[in-house]
């Protein structure tokens, strides 16, 4: 069985590797700019979801 300090060192190394990989992925694929906000009055999808939520609350 591995000693606790070896296990903690391996865990720290793994976490550092995951953070490095996440940072490289962010650099390779930057997040797109958020789309401009549109008014909800013209959105049929919003109204449809709103109706479903109302139904679920009544049940």
Secondary structure per residue as TSV (DSSP state, phi and psi in degrees):
chain	resnum	aa	ss	phi	psi
A	1	X	-	360.0	143.1
A	2	X	-	-77.2	146.8
A	3	X	-	-73.8	154.8
A	4	X	H	-57.6	-36.9
A	5	X	H	-70.7	-29.8
A	6	X	H	-70.9	-41.8
A	7	X	H	-62.3	-44.5
A	8	X	H	-66.6	-35.0
A	9	X	H	-66.9	-41.6
A	10	X	H	-64.8	-39.9
A	11	X	H	-64.5	-43.0
A	12	X	H	-63.4	-39.2
A	13	X	H	-65.2	-41.6
A	14	X	H	-64.4	-43.3
A	15	X	H	-63.5	-40.8
A	16	X	H	-64.2	-38.7
A	17	X	H	-65.3	-42.2
A	18	X	H	-64.5	-41.0
A	19	X	H	-63.8	-40.6
A	20	X	H	-64.7	-43.1
A	21	X	H	-64.4	-39.4
A	22	X	H	-64.4	-41.2
A	23	X	H	-65.1	-42.1
A	24	X	H	-63.7	-38.5
A	25	X	H	-65.4	-39.6
A	26	X	H	-64.3	-38.0
A	27	X	H	-69.7	-36.4
A	28	X	H	-73.7	-36.6
A	29	X	S	-128.0	81.1
A	30	X	-	-65.6	150.9
A	31	X	-	-67.8	137.5
A	32	X	-	-69.6	157.0
A	33	X	-	-64.6	142.8
A	34	X	-	-65.4	144.6
A	35	X	-	-71.9	150.5
A	36	X	-	-62.8	145.7
A	37	X	-	-76.0	131.9
A	38	X	-	-107.1	159.4
A	39	X	-	-71.0	140.0
A	40	X	G	-74.4	-5.6
A	41	X	G	-68.2	-30.1
A	42	X	G	-94.7	9.1
A	43	X	-	-100.9	110.7
A	44	X	H	-71.4	-33.7
A	45	X	H	-61.8	-40.3
A	46	X	H	-62.0	-44.1
A	47	X	H	-64.3	-39.6
A	48	X	H	-63.9	-44.4
A	49	X	H	-66.7	-36.3
A	50	X	H	-61.7	-41.0
A	51	X	H	-64.4	-40.0
A	52	X	H	-64.1	-41.6
A	53	X	H	-63.8	-40.9
A	54	X	H	-62.3	-42.0
A	55	X	H	-63.2	-43.4
A	56	X	H	-65.8	-31.4
A	57	X	H	-70.3	-33.1
A	58	X	H	-73.7	-28.1
A	59	X	-	-75.6	360.0
